[in-house]
Amino acid sequence: MTGRNVIIENLQQQPIESHMVEFVERKGLGHPDYIADSLSEELSLELCREYSKRFGTILHHNVDKVLLVGGEARPVFGGGEVISPIYIVMSGRATTEVDSNGAKEKIPVGRIAVESAKRWLKSSIRNLDTESHVIVDHRIGDGSTALVCNYDNKKGNACANDTSFGVGYAPWDTLENLVFDAERFVNSDYLKKRIPEVGEDVKVMGLRTGKEIKLTIAAAMVSKNIPDMSHYLSVKADLKKAIEDKITSKCEMPVEVYLNNADIPENGIAYLTVTGTSAEMGDDGETGRGNRSNGLITPQRPMSLEAAAGKNPVSHVGKIYNVMAASIADRVAKIKGVNEAYVKIVSQIGRPIDDPHMADVQVVSEGGMPLTSNMKAEIGAIIESEFGSIDKVTELILAKKVTLY
């Protein structure tokens, strides 16, 4: 069936939507943790481009340690100011110099780190001034000699530079799709043009109890665009209705939306920000503390705590195996008779990445029926196909065609 270390098993459990209670969370574009993930990944992609341009190959790096320290701001209706800027430290490990034709060639990793961060912030957080609202620093060290050696050890057949595991599942259920789509809608170009008062810091928490869903959404508002509390309440009502019309109306289950639930209008309390992100006022962020590699936080599903963002896309299985596990699960879930698929892949440092230490494919079959030999053969073929073309994962990551956080 497969020459790799693979176990295919029938998982004896009820599909997730038959469970009485389910929680799903997503931290959106302007959330400090999402910002940290994005800056890690943008730096990795820039390093990949720079290494490829200079040397024709992607060199060792793992820049998955970005820290965002929240600033201090004074938002007021119709205005406000940032008093103390957000402080961001770009950190991790990267190849900073290379022996080239007998001479050492320095790579400007620090400059690339600062420029990539400011470029992403400028294009993503509309009301954040990258010159006055944020300080971007860098503390990137050279990669460990052993890891660099392991990274370069087998050209065309990279070895895992960590012992780690990746996790994926499919299909997404109603609540997972709803939470993801709600955040993406609030941060869409369409919504921002229609309601420019809404900032980028959006967090969605979904709760399903039986067949009823409640979405609690926190959406930062931009103070300079909101003259008074009356206007704020009008914007809040417009946003709530837009979410209900666009997202929740498509759901077959009843959905109740709670928006900026901590507001106390009679006491003048509203979710106002100067920049559109809570990072301006003491809310810190760190790579890997937000969404898992599928873009959600799902305590009722298996998850890896790996930070996929910022890890190199060539040999770091903490990134590659999470992407691959999701792809395998998606294909397995489409097999007739499969209700849900769960995939877990573990590596062993130094081992070729296309030869996992173990891949475990768990299937929740329709009606709990045993897996047939044909189903197992089809699953085995999917595993062989995915690992046989593992280089395509790197290509997808470089082209930004996969979700990582």
C-alpha positions as YAML, in Angstrom:
chain: A
units: angstrom
residues:
- id: 1
  name: MET
  ca: [0.00, 0.00, 0.00]
- id: 2
  name: THR
  ca: [2.81, 2.44, 0.91]
- id: 3
  name: GLY
  ca: [6.53, 2.11, 1.52]
- id: 4
  name: ARG
  ca: [6.48, 4.85, 4.15]
- id: 5
  name: ASN
  ca: [5.66, 4.54, 7.84]
- id: 6
  name: VAL
  ca: [1.90, 4.98, 7.72]
- id: 7
  name: ILE
  ca: [-0.92, 3.72, 9.90]
- id: 8
  name: ILE
  ca: [-4.51, 4.01, 8.68]
- id: 9
  name: GLU
  ca: [-7.16, 3.48, 11.33]
- id: 10
  name: ASN
  ca: [-10.88, 3.81, 11.90]
- id: 11
  name: LEU
  ca: [-11.54, 6.41, 14.59]
- id: 12
  name: GLN
  ca: [-14.43, 5.44, 16.83]
- id: 13
  name: GLN
  ca: [-16.01, 8.78, 17.64]
- id: 14
  name: GLN
  ca: [-18.97, 10.89, 16.64]
- id: 15
  name: PRO
  ca: [-18.48, 13.62, 14.01]
- id: 16
  name: ILE
  ca: [-17.73, 16.98, 15.60]
- id: 17
  name: GLU
  ca: [-21.12, 18.52, 14.76]
- id: 18
  name: SER
  ca: [-22.88, 15.81, 16.75]
- id: 19
  name: HIS
  ca: [-21.07, 16.96, 19.91]
- id: 20
  name: MET
  ca: [-23.23, 19.08, 22.17]
- id: 21
  name: VAL
  ca: [-20.73, 21.95, 22.57]
- id: 22
  name: GLU
  ca: [-18.07, 23.39, 20.28]
- id: 23
  name: PHE
  ca: [-15.76, 26.43, 20.49]
- id: 24
  name: VAL
  ca: [-13.91, 27.99, 17.55]
- id: 25
  name: GLU
  ca: [-11.82, 31.17, 17.58]
- id: 26
  name: ARG
  ca: [-10.03, 33.29, 14.99]
- id: 27
  name: LYS
  ca: [-7.74, 36.24, 15.60]
- id: 28
  name: GLY
  ca: [-7.95, 38.62, 12.68]
- id: 29
  name: LEU
  ca: [-5.66, 40.78, 10.58]
- id: 30
  name: GLY
  ca: [-4.95, 43.54, 13.12]
- id: 31
  name: HIS
  ca: [-4.72, 41.38, 16.23]
- id: 32
  name: PRO
  ca: [-1.22, 41.65, 17.79]
- id: 33
  name: ASP
  ca: [-0.64, 37.88, 17.51]
- id: 34
  name: TYR
  ca: [-1.70, 37.90, 13.85]
- id: 35
  name: ILE
  ca: [0.62, 40.84, 13.21]
- id: 36
  name: ALA
  ca: [3.54, 38.94, 14.76]
- id: 37
  name: ASP
  ca: [2.78, 35.86, 12.64]
- id: 38
  name: SER
  ca: [2.54, 37.99, 9.51]
- id: 39
  name: LEU
  ca: [5.83, 39.78, 10.14]
- id: 40
  name: SER
  ca: [7.61, 36.46, 10.74]
- id: 41
  name: GLU
  ca: [6.28, 35.02, 7.49]
- id: 42
  name: GLU
  ca: [6.95, 38.16, 5.46]
- id: 43
  name: LEU
  ca: [10.56, 38.14, 6.65]
- id: 44
  name: SER
  ca: [10.93, 34.46, 5.74]
- id: 45
  name: LEU
  ca: [9.57, 35.11, 2.25]
- id: 46
  name: GLU
  ca: [11.87, 38.10, 1.76]
- id: 47
  name: LEU
  ca: [14.86, 36.04, 2.89]
- id: 48
  name: CYS
  ca: [13.88, 33.28, 0.46]
- id: 49
  name: ARG
  ca: [13.81, 35.82, -2.37]
- id: 50
  name: GLU
  ca: [17.13, 37.40, -1.34]
- id: 51
  name: TYR
  ca: [18.94, 34.08, -0.91]
- id: 52
  name: SER
  ca: [17.60, 32.82, -4.25]
- id: 53
  name: LYS
  ca: [18.61, 36.02, -6.05]
- id: 54
  name: ARG
  ca: [22.14, 35.99, -4.64]
- id: 55
  name: PHE
  ca: [22.94, 32.28, -4.51]
- id: 56
  name: GLY
  ca: [20.27, 30.46, -6.53]
- id: 57
  name: THR
  ca: [18.97, 28.57, -3.51]
- id: 58
  name: ILE
  ca: [17.09, 29.16, -0.24]
- id: 59
  name: LEU
  ca: [19.48, 29.16, 2.72]
- id: 60
  name: HIS
  ca: [18.82, 28.15, 6.30]
- id: 61
  name: HIS
  ca: [16.62, 30.42, 8.40]
- id: 62
  name: ASN
  ca: [13.90, 30.23, 11.03]
- id: 63
  name: VAL
  ca: [12.59, 33.68, 11.94]
- id: 64
  name: ASP
  ca: [9.60, 32.57, 13.99]
- id: 65
  name: LYS
  ca: [10.31, 34.57, 17.14]
- id: 66
  name: VAL
  ca: [8.78, 38.01, 16.53]
- id: 67
  name: LEU
  ca: [7.65, 39.84, 19.67]
- id: 68
  name: LEU
  ca: [5.26, 42.80, 19.64]
- id: 69
  name: VAL
  ca: [5.13, 44.98, 22.76]
- id: 70
  name: GLY
  ca: [2.02, 47.11, 22.91]
- id: 71
  name: GLY
  ca: [2.28, 50.88, 23.05]
- id: 72
  name: GLU
  ca: [0.12, 53.55, 24.69]
- id: 73
  name: ALA
  ca: [-2.59, 55.60, 23.02]
- id: 74
  name: ARG
  ca: [-5.34, 58.08, 23.84]
- id: 75
  name: PRO
  ca: [-8.28, 57.52, 21.49]
- id: 76
  name: VAL
  ca: [-11.09, 60.08, 21.70]
- id: 77
  name: PHE
  ca: [-14.15, 60.67, 19.55]
- id: 78
  name: GLY
  ca: [-13.07, 62.58, 16.47]
- id: 79
  name: GLY
  ca: [-9.33, 62.24, 17.13]
- id: 80
  name: GLY
  ca: [-6.79, 60.86, 19.59]
- id: 81
  name: GLU
  ca: [-3.06, 60.20, 19.54]
- id: 82
  name: VAL
  ca: [-0.47, 57.50, 20.02]
- id: 83
  name: ILE
  ca: [1.56, 58.47, 23.08]
- id: 84
  name: SER
  ca: [4.10, 55.65, 23.14]
- id: 85
  name: PRO
  ca: [4.80, 53.66, 19.97]
- id: 86
  name: ILE
  ca: [4.39, 49.93, 19.49]
- id: 87
  name: TYR
  ca: [7.73, 48.15, 19.80]
- id: 88
  name: ILE
  ca: [8.45, 45.16, 17.56]
- id: 89
  name: VAL
  ca: [11.48, 42.89, 17.78]
- id: 90
  name: MET
  ca: [12.19, 40.81, 14.69]
- id: 91
  name: SER
  ca: [14.01, 37.76, 16.00]
- id: 92
  name: GLY
  ca: [15.10, 34.25, 15.08]
- id: 93
  name: ARG
  ca: [17.98, 32.69, 13.19]
- id: 94
  name: ALA
  ca: [19.18, 33.18, 9.63]
- id: 95
  name: THR
  ca: [22.21, 32.76, 7.41]
- id: 96
  name: THR
  ca: [23.90, 36.17, 7.56]
- id: 97
  name: GLU
  ca: [27.04, 35.51, 5.51]
- id: 98
  name: VAL
  ca: [28.18, 33.06, 2.84]
- id: 99
  name: ASP
  ca: [31.60, 32.07, 1.51]
- id: 100
  name: SER
  ca: [31.41, 33.04, -2.15]
- id: 101
  name: ASN
  ca: [34.41, 32.53, -4.45]
- id: 102
  name: GLY
  ca: [36.81, 32.66, -1.53]
- id: 103
  name: ALA
  ca: [35.29, 35.81, -0.02]
- id: 104
  name: LYS
  ca: [32.64, 36.26, 2.64]
- id: 105
  name: GLU
  ca: [29.45, 37.85, 1.36]
- id: 106
  name: LYS
  ca: [27.28, 39.52, 3.99]
- id: 107
  name: ILE
  ca: [23.48, 39.35, 3.67]
- id: 108
  name: PRO
  ca: [21.69, 42.45, 5.05]
- id: 109
  name: VAL
  ca: [19.30, 40.41, 7.18]
- id: 110
  name: GLY
  ca: [18.67, 43.22, 9.68]
- id: 111
  name: ARG
  ca: [17.73, 45.72, 7.00]
- id: 112
  name: ILE
  ca: [15.53, 43.16, 5.26]
- id: 113
  name: ALA
  ca: [13.78, 42.44, 8.58]
- id: 114
  name: VAL
  ca: [12.96, 46.09, 9.26]
- id: 115
  name: GLU
  ca: [11.92, 46.87, 5.69]
- id: 116
  name: SER
  ca: [9.69, 43.79, 5.32]
- id: 117
  name: ALA
  ca: [7.94, 44.55, 8.63]
- id: 118
  name: LYS
  ca: [7.25, 48.18, 7.78]
- id: 119
  name: ARG
  ca: [6.08, 47.26, 4.29]
- id: 120
  name: TRP
  ca: [3.53, 44.76, 5.64]
- id: 121
  name: LEU
  ca: [2.31, 47.14, 8.36]
- id: 122
  name: LYS
  ca: [1.88, 49.99, 5.89]
- id: 123
  name: SER
  ca: [-0.12, 47.86, 3.46]
- id: 124
  name: SER
  ca: [-2.24, 46.05, 6.06]
- id: 125
  name: ILE
  ca: [-3.04, 48.43, 8.96]
- id: 126
  name: ARG
  ca: [-4.45, 51.48, 7.20]
- id: 127
  name: ASN
  ca: [-4.29, 53.99, 10.06]
- id: 128
  name: LEU
  ca: [-0.93, 52.97, 11.48]
- id: 129
  name: ASP
  ca: [1.92, 55.40, 10.71]
- id: 130
  name: THR
  ca: [5.02, 53.22, 10.38]
- id: 131
  name: GLU
  ca: [7.27, 56.22, 11.08]
- id: 132
  name: SER
  ca: [5.70, 57.45, 14.32]
- id: 133
  name: HIS
  ca: [3.37, 54.75, 15.68]
- id: 134
  name: VAL
  ca: [5.81, 51.85, 15.68]
- id: 135
  name: ILE
  ca: [9.48, 51.06, 16.33]
- id: 136
  name: VAL
  ca: [10.85, 48.02, 14.49]
- id: 137
  name: ASP
  ca: [14.05, 46.50, 15.90]
- id: 138
  name: HIS
  ca: [15.90, 43.32, 14.96]
- id: 139
  name: ARG
  ca: [17.86, 40.70, 16.91]
- id: 140
  name: ILE
  ca: [18.51, 37.96, 14.37]
- id: 141
  name: GLY
  ca: [21.42, 35.63, 15.00]
- id: 142
  name: ASP
  ca: [23.30, 33.20, 12.79]
- id: 143
  name: GLY
  ca: [21.80, 29.74, 12.38]
- id: 144
  name: SER
  ca: [23.31, 26.93, 14.44]
- id: 145
  name: THR
  ca: [26.14, 25.19, 12.59]
- id: 146
  name: ALA
  ca: [24.60, 21.75, 13.06]
- id: 147
  name: LEU
  ca: [21.23, 22.84, 11.72]
- id: 148
  name: VAL
  ca: [22.75, 24.67, 8.76]
- id: 149
  name: CYS
  ca: [24.73, 21.54, 7.93]
- id: 150
  name: ASN
  ca: [21.63, 19.38, 8.22]
- id: 151
  name: TYR
  ca: [19.65, 21.83, 6.07]
- id: 152
  name: ASP
  ca: [22.22, 21.62, 3.26]
- id: 153
  name: ASN
  ca: [23.00, 17.94, 3.68]
- id: 154
  name: LYS
  ca: [20.93, 16.43, 0.86]
- id: 155
  name: LYS
  ca: [20.19, 18.69, -2.05]
- id: 156
  name: GLY
  ca: [16.90, 17.78, -3.68]
- id: 157
  name: ASN
  ca: [15.97, 15.57, -0.73]
- id: 158
  name: ALA
  ca: [16.01, 17.90, 2.27]
- id: 159
  name: CYS
  ca: [16.29, 16.49, 5.76]
- id: 160
  name: ALA
  ca: [14.05, 17.54, 8.64]
- id: 161
  name: ASN
  ca: [15.83, 20.15, 10.75]
- id: 162
  name: ASP
  ca: [13.61, 19.49, 13.76]
- id: 163
  name: THR
  ca: [11.75, 16.67, 15.46]
- id: 164
  name: SER
  ca: [8.19, 17.90, 15.31]
- id: 165
  name: PHE
  ca: [4.73, 17.04, 14.09]
- id: 166
  name: GLY
  ca: [2.03, 18.47, 11.86]
- id: 167
  name: VAL
  ca: [-1.73, 18.07, 12.21]
- id: 168
  name: GLY
  ca: [-4.61, 18.50, 9.80]
- id: 169
  name: TYR
  ca: [-8.27, 17.61, 9.57]
- id: 170
  name: ALA
  ca: [-11.17, 17.86, 7.14]
- id: 171
  name: PRO
  ca: [-13.79, 18.82, 6.38]
- id: 172
  name: TRP
  ca: [-14.43, 22.02, 8.28]
- id: 173
  name: ASP
  ca: [-17.82, 22.11, 9.94]
- id: 174
  name: THR
  ca: [-20.44, 24.87, 10.04]
- id: 175
  name: LEU
  ca: [-19.03, 26.78, 13.00]
- id: 176
  name: GLU
  ca: [-15.44, 26.70, 11.70]
- id: 177
  name: ASN
  ca: [-16.46, 28.10, 8.33]
- id: 178
  name: LEU
  ca: [-18.68, 30.69, 9.96]
- id: 179
  name: VAL
  ca: [-15.95, 32.02, 12.28]
- id: 180
  name: PHE
  ca: [-13.33, 32.16, 9.52]
- id: 181
  name: ASP
  ca: [-15.69, 33.81, 7.03]
- id: 182
  name: ALA
  ca: [-16.91, 36.39, 9.57]
- id: 183
  name: GLU
  ca: [-13.41, 37.70, 10.25]
- id: 184
  name: ARG
  ca: [-12.43, 37.68, 6.58]
- id: 185
  name: PHE
  ca: [-15.61, 39.59, 5.71]
- id: 186
  name: VAL
  ca: [-15.07, 42.28, 8.35]
- id: 187
  name: ASN
  ca: [-11.50, 42.74, 7.06]
- id: 188
  name: SER
  ca: [-12.46, 42.65, 3.39]
- id: 189
  name: ASP
  ca: [-11.85, 45.59, 1.07]
- id: 190
  name: TYR
  ca: [-15.58, 45.71, 0.41]
- id: 191
  name: LEU
  ca: [-16.46, 46.18, 4.08]
- id: 192
  name: LYS
  ca: [-13.68, 48.69, 4.75]
- id: 193
  name: LYS
  ca: [-14.83, 50.86, 1.85]
- id: 194
  name: ARG
  ca: [-18.44, 50.61, 3.00]
- id: 195
  name: ILE
  ca: [-17.71, 51.20, 6.71]
- id: 196
  name: PRO
  ca: [-14.26, 52.87, 6.98]
- id: 197
  name: GLU
  ca: [-14.70, 53.42, 10.70]
- id: 198
  name: VAL
  ca: [-13.93, 49.72, 11.32]
- id: 199
  name: GLY
  ca: [-10.30, 48.88, 12.08]
- id: 200
  name: GLU
  ca: [-8.33, 45.71, 11.33]
- id: 201
  name: ASP
  ca: [-8.18, 44.25, 14.85]
- id: 202
  name: VAL
  ca: [-11.04, 41.75, 14.70]
- id: 203
  name: LYS
  ca: [-11.45, 38.67, 16.87]
- id: 204
  name: VAL
  ca: [-14.27, 36.16, 16.48]
- id: 205
  name: MET
  ca: [-15.25, 33.59, 19.10]
- id: 206
  name: GLY
  ca: [-17.84, 31.05, 18.04]
- id: 207
  name: LEU
  ca: [-19.91, 28.92, 20.39]
- id: 208
  name: ARG
  ca: [-22.21, 26.17, 19.21]
- id: 209
  name: THR
  ca: [-24.59, 24.61, 21.71]
- id: 210
  name: GLY
  ca: [-26.57, 21.88, 20.07]
- id: 211
  name: LYS
  ca: [-27.96, 23.47, 16.91]
- id: 212
  name: GLU
  ca: [-27.61, 27.09, 18.02]
- id: 213
  name: ILE
  ca: [-24.61, 29.34, 17.34]
- id: 214
  name: LYS
  ca: [-23.44, 32.51, 19.07]
- id: 215
  name: LEU
  ca: [-20.67, 34.67, 17.59]
- id: 216
  name: THR
  ca: [-18.91, 37.12, 19.89]
- id: 217
  name: ILE
  ca: [-17.00, 39.60, 17.75]
- id: 218
  name: ALA
  ca: [-14.60, 42.30, 18.89]
- id: 219
  name: ALA
  ca: [-13.95, 44.90, 16.19]
- id: 220
  name: ALA
  ca: [-11.71, 47.90, 16.89]
- id: 221
  name: MET
  ca: [-13.12, 51.22, 15.68]
- id: 222
  name: VAL
  ca: [-10.96, 54.09, 14.39]
- id: 223
  name: SER
  ca: [-11.57, 57.10, 16.62]
- id: 224
  name: LYS
  ca: [-10.77, 59.88, 14.14]
- id: 225
  name: ASN
  ca: [-13.63, 58.67, 11.92]
- id: 226
  name: ILE
  ca: [-16.21, 58.63, 14.73]
- id: 227
  name: PRO
  ca: [-17.25, 62.07, 16.04]
- id: 228
  name: ASP
  ca: [-19.44, 60.95, 18.95]
- id: 229
  name: MET
  ca: [-21.14, 58.04, 20.70]
- id: 230
  name: SER
  ca: [-24.24, 58.33, 18.54]
- id: 231
  name: HIS
  ca: [-22.15, 57.80, 15.42]
- id: 232
  name: TYR
  ca: [-20.31, 54.90, 17.08]
- id: 233
  name: LEU
  ca: [-23.58, 53.14, 17.88]
- id: 234
  name: SER
  ca: [-24.79, 53.71, 14.32]
- id: 235
  name: VAL
  ca: [-21.59, 52.18, 12.88]
- id: 236
  name: LYS
  ca: [-21.86, 49.29, 15.28]
- id: 237
  name: ALA
  ca: [-25.43, 48.60, 14.19]
- id: 238
  name: ASP
  ca: [-24.45, 48.83, 10.50]
- id: 239
  name: LEU
  ca: [-21.56, 46.39, 11.00]
- id: 240
  name: LYS
  ca: [-23.70, 43.92, 12.91]
- id: 241
  name: LYS
  ca: [-26.35, 43.97, 10.20]
- id: 242
  name: ALA
  ca: [-23.73, 43.58, 7.45]
- id: 243
  name: ILE
  ca: [-22.32, 40.50, 9.18]
- id: 244
  name: GLU
  ca: [-25.79, 39.04, 9.62]
- id: 245
  name: ASP
  ca: [-26.78, 39.71, 6.02]
- id: 246
  name: LYS
  ca: [-23.56, 38.46, 4.43]
- id: 247
  name: ILE
  ca: [-22.40, 35.64, 6.71]
- id: 248
  name: THR
  ca: [-24.94, 34.33, 9.16]
- id: 249
  name: SER
  ca: [-27.92, 34.44, 6.79]
- id: 250
  name: LYS
  ca: [-26.35, 31.56, 4.84]
- id: 251
  name: CYS
  ca: [-26.17, 29.34, 7.92]
- id: 252
  name: GLU
  ca: [-28.86, 26.72, 8.39]
- id: 253
  name: MET
  ca: [-28.54, 26.97, 12.18]
- id: 254
  name: PRO
  ca: [-29.84, 30.02, 14.08]
- id: 255
  name: VAL
  ca: [-26.97, 32.47, 14.73]
- id: 256
  name: GLU
  ca: [-26.84, 35.29, 17.26]
- id: 257
  name: VAL
  ca: [-24.17, 37.97, 16.84]
- id: 258
  name: TYR
  ca: [-22.69, 39.91, 19.78]
- id: 259
  name: LEU
  ca: [-20.53, 42.85, 18.72]
- id: 260
  name: ASN
  ca: [-18.15, 44.75, 21.04]
- id: 261
  name: ASN
  ca: [-19.86, 43.23, 24.01]
- id: 262
  name: ALA
  ca: [-17.81, 45.19, 26.59]
- id: 263
  name: ASP
  ca: [-19.26, 48.54, 25.46]
- id: 264
  name: ILE
  ca: [-21.16, 50.56, 28.08]
- id: 265
  name: PRO
  ca: [-22.47, 53.53, 26.06]
- id: 266
  name: GLU
  ca: [-24.19, 55.20, 29.00]
- id: 267
  name: ASN
  ca: [-20.80, 55.42, 30.72]
- id: 268
  name: GLY
  ca: [-19.00, 56.54, 27.57]
- id: 269
  name: ILE
  ca: [-17.21, 53.20, 27.14]
- id: 270
  name: ALA
  ca: [-16.70, 52.05, 23.53]
- id: 271
  name: TYR
  ca: [-14.04, 50.06, 21.66]
- id: 272
  name: LEU
  ca: [-12.10, 52.99, 20.18]
- id: 273
  name: THR
  ca: [-8.55, 52.90, 18.84]
- id: 274
  name: VAL
  ca: [-6.40, 55.48, 17.08]
- id: 275
  name: THR
  ca: [-4.81, 53.02, 14.67]
- id: 276
  name: GLY
  ca: [-7.36, 50.22, 14.33]
- id: 277
  name: THR
  ca: [-5.37, 47.73, 16.41]
- id: 278
  name: SER
  ca: [-5.25, 47.08, 20.14]
- id: 279
  name: ALA
  ca: [-1.47, 46.80, 19.81]
- id: 280
  name: GLU
  ca: [-1.43, 50.58, 20.29]
- id: 281
  name: MET
  ca: [-2.61, 50.24, 23.90]
- id: 282
  name: GLY
  ca: [-0.71, 47.53, 25.73]
- id: 283
  name: ASP
  ca: [-2.00, 44.39, 23.99]
- id: 284
  name: ASP
  ca: [1.12, 42.38, 23.15]
- id: 285
  name: GLY
  ca: [1.66, 39.78, 20.45]
- id: 286
  name: GLU
  ca: [4.02, 36.92, 19.67]
- id: 287
  name: THR
  ca: [4.55, 34.55, 16.75]
- id: 288
  name: GLY
  ca: [2.71, 31.26, 17.29]
- id: 289
  name: ARG
  ca: [0.29, 32.44, 19.99]
- id: 290
  name: GLY
  ca: [-2.61, 33.03, 17.64]
- id: 291
  name: ASN
  ca: [-4.34, 30.96, 15.00]
- id: 292
  name: ARG
  ca: [-3.10, 27.46, 14.26]
- id: 293
  name: SER
  ca: [-1.79, 26.66, 10.79]
- id: 294
  name: ASN
  ca: [-5.32, 26.34, 9.33]
- id: 295
  name: GLY
  ca: [-6.26, 29.85, 10.47]
- id: 296
  name: LEU
  ca: [-8.41, 28.80, 13.42]
- id: 297
  name: ILE
  ca: [-8.12, 27.87, 17.10]
- id: 298
  name: THR
  ca: [-10.16, 24.70, 17.61]
- id: 299
  name: PRO
  ca: [-9.98, 23.07, 21.08]
- id: 300
  name: GLN
  ca: [-12.36, 20.26, 20.04]
- id: 301
  name: ARG
  ca: [-9.98, 19.24, 17.23]
- id: 302
  name: PRO
  ca: [-6.36, 18.04, 17.39]
- id: 303
  name: MET
  ca: [-3.89, 20.91, 16.97]
- id: 304
  name: SER
  ca: [-0.15, 21.44, 16.79]
- id: 305
  name: LEU
  ca: [1.34, 24.24, 18.87]
- id: 306
  name: GLU
  ca: [4.01, 24.86, 16.24]
- id: 307
  name: ALA
  ca: [4.35, 28.37, 14.89]
- id: 308
  name: ALA
  ca: [4.25, 27.74, 11.15]
- id: 309
  name: ALA
  ca: [4.92, 31.39, 10.32]
- id: 310
  name: GLY
  ca: [8.57, 32.32, 9.78]
- id: 311
  name: LYS
  ca: [9.96, 28.80, 9.58]
- id: 312
  name: ASN
  ca: [11.88, 27.99, 6.44]
- id: 313
  name: PRO
  ca: [9.70, 26.36, 3.75]
- id: 314
  name: VAL
  ca: [12.34, 23.86, 2.62]
- id: 315
  name: SER
  ca: [13.17, 21.65, 5.59]
- id: 316
  name: HIS
  ca: [11.22, 22.76, 8.66]
- id: 317
  name: VAL
  ca: [8.60, 20.11, 9.22]
- id: 318
  name: GLY
  ca: [6.83, 22.32, 11.78]
- id: 319
  name: LYS
  ca: [5.68, 24.25, 8.72]
- id: 320
  name: ILE
  ca: [5.71, 21.72, 5.89]
- id: 321
  name: TYR
  ca: [3.97, 18.86, 7.74]
- id: 322
  name: ASN
  ca: [1.15, 21.09, 8.98]
- id: 323
  name: VAL
  ca: [0.42, 22.19, 5.41]
- id: 324
  name: MET
  ca: [0.74, 18.64, 4.12]
- id: 325
  name: ALA
  ca: [-1.44, 17.13, 6.86]
- id: 326
  name: ALA
  ca: [-4.26, 19.51, 5.97]
- id: 327
  name: SER
  ca: [-3.92, 18.67, 2.27]
- id: 328
  name: ILE
  ca: [-3.96, 14.92, 2.90]
- id: 329
  name: ALA
  ca: [-6.96, 15.22, 5.23]
- id: 330
  name: ASP
  ca: [-8.86, 17.25, 2.64]
- id: 331
  name: ARG
  ca: [-8.29, 14.59, -0.03]
- id: 332
  name: VAL
  ca: [-9.10, 11.67, 2.30]
- id: 333
  name: ALA
  ca: [-12.34, 13.37, 3.45]
- id: 334
  name: LYS
  ca: [-13.56, 13.33, -0.16]
- id: 335
  name: ILE
  ca: [-13.41, 9.51, -0.36]
- id: 336
  name: LYS
  ca: [-16.85, 7.93, -0.46]
- id: 337
  name: GLY
  ca: [-17.80, 6.61, 2.97]
- id: 338
  name: VAL
  ca: [-15.52, 9.00, 4.90]
- id: 339
  name: ASN
  ca: [-17.19, 11.47, 7.25]
- id: 340
  name: GLU
  ca: [-14.10, 13.09, 8.79]
- id: 341
  name: ALA
  ca: [-10.35, 12.66, 8.37]
- id: 342
  name: TYR
  ca: [-7.59, 13.46, 10.88]
- id: 343
  name: VAL
  ca: [-3.93, 13.35, 9.86]
- id: 344
  name: LYS
  ca: [-0.89, 13.55, 12.14]
- id: 345
  name: ILE
  ca: [2.66, 13.39, 10.77]
- id: 346
  name: VAL
  ca: [5.77, 13.27, 12.96]
- id: 347
  name: SER
  ca: [9.34, 13.87, 11.82]
- id: 348
  name: GLN
  ca: [12.73, 12.82, 13.12]
- id: 349
  name: ILE
  ca: [15.55, 15.32, 12.88]
- id: 350
  name: GLY
  ca: [18.00, 14.38, 10.12]
- id: 351
  name: ARG
  ca: [15.52, 12.13, 8.37]
- id: 352
  name: PRO
  ca: [14.48, 13.00, 4.78]
- id: 353
  name: ILE
  ca: [11.30, 15.07, 4.92]
- id: 354
  name: ASP
  ca: [9.61, 12.82, 2.36]
- id: 355
  name: ASP
  ca: [10.12, 9.86, 4.71]
- id: 356
  name: PRO
  ca: [8.22, 10.69, 7.93]
- id: 357
  name: HIS
  ca: [8.95, 8.92, 11.20]
- id: 358
  name: MET
  ca: [5.21, 8.13, 11.21]
- id: 359
  name: ALA
  ca: [2.04, 9.31, 9.49]
- id: 360
  name: ASP
  ca: [-1.22, 8.47, 11.23]
- id: 361
  name: VAL
  ca: [-4.44, 8.78, 9.22]
- id: 362
  name: GLN
  ca: [-7.58, 8.48, 11.32]
- id: 363
  name: VAL
  ca: [-10.95, 8.22, 9.65]
- id: 364
  name: VAL
  ca: [-14.43, 8.70, 11.03]
- id: 365
  name: SER
  ca: [-16.42, 6.59, 8.62]
- id: 366
  name: GLU
  ca: [-20.10, 7.03, 7.81]
- id: 367
  name: GLY
  ca: [-22.15, 5.04, 10.28]
- id: 368
  name: GLY
  ca: [-18.98, 3.83, 11.99]
- id: 369
  name: MET
  ca: [-18.52, 1.14, 9.34]
- id: 370
  name: PRO
  ca: [-15.08, -0.55, 9.05]
- id: 371
  name: LEU
  ca: [-12.73, 0.78, 6.38]
- id: 372
  name: THR
  ca: [-12.75, -1.37, 3.26]
- id: 373
  name: SER
  ca: [-9.55, -2.53, 1.58]
- id: 374
  name: ASN
  ca: [-10.36, -0.21, -1.34]
- id: 375
  name: MET
  ca: [-10.67, 2.79, 1.01]
- id: 376
  name: LYS
  ca: [-7.33, 1.95, 2.63]
- id: 377
  name: ALA
  ca: [-5.71, 1.55, -0.77]
- id: 378
  name: GLU
  ca: [-7.07, 4.93, -1.87]
- id: 379
  name: ILE
  ca: [-5.78, 6.57, 1.31]
- id: 380
  name: GLY
  ca: [-2.38, 4.92, 0.80]
- id: 381
  name: ALA
  ca: [-2.25, 6.27, -2.75]
- id: 382
  name: ILE
  ca: [-2.99, 9.78, -1.47]
- id: 383
  name: ILE
  ca: [-0.13, 9.51, 1.05]
- id: 384
  name: GLU
  ca: [2.27, 8.35, -1.68]
- id: 385
  name: SER
  ca: [1.14, 11.15, -3.98]
- id: 386
  name: GLU
  ca: [1.56, 13.86, -1.35]
- id: 387
  name: PHE
  ca: [4.98, 12.77, -0.12]
- id: 388
  name: GLY
  ca: [6.12, 12.04, -3.65]
- id: 389
  name: SER
  ca: [5.54, 15.68, -4.55]
- id: 390
  name: ILE
  ca: [6.52, 17.29, -1.23]
- id: 391
  name: ASP
  ca: [8.51, 20.02, -3.03]
- id: 392
  name: LYS
  ca: [5.16, 21.45, -4.17]
- id: 393
  name: VAL
  ca: [4.44, 22.44, -0.56]
- id: 394
  name: THR
  ca: [7.44, 24.76, -0.65]
- id: 395
  name: GLU
  ca: [6.22, 26.23, -3.93]
- id: 396
  name: LEU
  ca: [2.74, 26.86, -2.50]
- id: 397
  name: ILE
  ca: [4.16, 28.56, 0.57]
- id: 398
  name: LEU
  ca: [6.42, 30.81, -1.51]
- id: 399
  name: ALA
  ca: [3.45, 31.73, -3.71]
- id: 400
  name: LYS
  ca: [1.30, 32.53, -0.62]
- id: 401
  name: LYS
  ca: [-1.29, 29.97, -1.71]
- id: 402
  name: VAL
  ca: [-1.73, 28.27, 1.66]
- id: 403
  name: THR
  ca: [-3.08, 29.43, 5.01]
- id: 404
  name: LEU
  ca: [-0.47, 29.38, 7.78]
- id: 405
  name: TYR
  ca: [-2.13, 31.35, 10.60]
...
